[in-house]
Amino acid sequence: MGDAIFKQRSGYLGVGIVASCGVLTPTQLSGLAELAVAVDCRYCKLTTRQTLIFIIPENRLEDLRAGVTALGLKVGVFGEIVRNVKACAGNQDLCQRSLSDVFALGGELQDRFMNRPTPCDFKIALSGCQRGCTDPLCADYGVIATGNDTYDVYLGGRGGSRKPVHATRIAAGINGEGVTALLAFILERYDALAEPHERLCNTIRRTGMEAFLPATGFLDRYRPPQENDFLAFAGL
């Protein structure tokens, strides 16, 4: 585990910079432009993980760190940890299709869980509707909004692989607090059940999904009362 800093074949460093779910304020955006010039950045690259990579000379790394911190941003993380949270532009200002404020929820999850050690890298993706612009079914922990502060949760996806895996729905109709509580539970189970360096989908394949499901009633407090009876009947 460590910072998202990679030595390139050219001799330059690639440094990942993380904002809250990829959203920058105008001040941060203009500040990054000034910082890029100041540290002799060769390229700036937007990534599919909603990070920004600066390609810089190795001797400018500490200047970049200081500048990023001053802007209220962070150098990214890499390795066997919870990565930065990938969330869509899901609130009333950023997307007309959003059913809930997944941008706020994603920021809360990132603040709490990013950089937490895990048996293998662990990726989280949130989407504000079923369009799934952030590929939640390809994440270890995927969240899809189905209404205002109402979410379905999917577990065990894996993208970016020759053998991609679609996640399986493990919870329906829970609120944001429930999404957070369930994630904390899943990470504890992952720590307990995984072999060293084992990706979550492979742990699930070996142990079965049931080993990752919370006890009956665990999620009841996180659902509207009228939904509990129906979801219990449906086995969710």
C-alpha positions, -999 to +999 in steps of 0.1 A: +000+000+000+011+036-005+007+067-025-003+066-062+032+076-074+047+056-103+080+059-120+076+061-157+099+046-183+107+082-194+121+089-159+092+111-150+068+104-121+031+099-126+013+112-095-024+106-089-044+135-074-078+128-057-108+151-053-141+142-037-156+118-063-138+137-091-155+171-085-133+202-084-142+237-074-132+266-098-106+276-073-091+241-072-092+238-110-074+271-115-050+263-087-041+230-103-034+248-136-010+271-118+005+242-099+011+223-130+031+251-145+050+256-113+062+220-110+071+216-146+042+192-153+046+176-187+011+162-190-021+162-170-043+131-176-079+124-165-084+088-155-115+065-154-110+064-116-120+101-114-084+111-105-060+134-122-025+123-130+004+148-132+035+137-151+063+156-133+101+155-128+110+135-098+127+164-081+094+183-080+074+157-061+075+175-027+065+208-043+035+190-058+025+174-025+025+208-008+005+224-036-021+197-037-026+198+001-029+236+000-058+232-025-077+208-002-069+178-024-049+146-018-023+125-035-040+093-044-036+059-029-026+025-044-021-011-033-040-035-011-063-009+003-097+007-003-091+030-033-107+064-039-145+062-043-158+065-078-192+082-078-213+098-106-223+134-107-253+125-087-270+154-070-295+181-081-268+204-094-248+179-114-272+155-131-309+158-140-313+120-138-300+115-103-324+099-079-304+107-048-273+126-037-247+099-043-220+126-046-224+134-009-226+098+001-196+089-020-176+117-003-186+103+031-175+068+022-142+081+008-134+101+039-141+071+061-127+042+042-101+053+016-067+039+024-080+013+048-059-019+044-076-048+027-064-083+015-064-070-021-073-037-037-109-028-030-129-006-053-162+012-046-185+027-072-218+046-067-244+055-093-273+079-089-296+058-112-298+025-131-278+039-160-247+031-139-223+056-155-196+046-129-199+008-136-211-002-101-216-038-113-179-040-120-168-028-085-161-048-054-188-028-037-213-012-060-242+011-050-271+022-072-297+047-061-333+037-067-350+067-049-343+095-026-318+082+000-326+047-012-301+023-026-294-012-038-260-027-030-240-051-052-210-072-042-181-089-058-177-073-092-144-070-111-137-050-142-104-043-159-097-080-163-096-107-189-122-124-168-146-097-157-172-105-130-206-089-126-215-081-090-244-097-072-271-077-054-270-083-017-293-056-004-322-036-017-340-004-005-315+007+022-306+043+030-272+059+030-265+050+066-272+014+057-248+016+028-221+027+051-229+001+078-230-027+053-197-017+038-180-017+072-195-052+078-183-064+044-148-052+049-146-070+083-158-102+066-133-097+038-104-094+063-116-125+081-122-148+051-097-138+024-064-154+017-035-131+013-037-110-019-071-126-028-095-104-047-130-102-032-147-120-061-123-149-057-130-151-020-167-151-027-163-179-052-143-199-027-165-194+004-199-187-011-218-154-010-236-165+022-204-159+042-207-122+033-243-117+041-253-100+074-276-116+099-313-114+093-326-081+105-292-063+103-305-039+076-341-035+088-333-002+107-320+012+074-352+007+054-385+026+053-410+006+075-433-001+046-406-018+027-394-042+053-423-067+051-421-069+013-383-073+012-383-099+039-409-118+019-387-115-012-357-128+006-337-096+003 
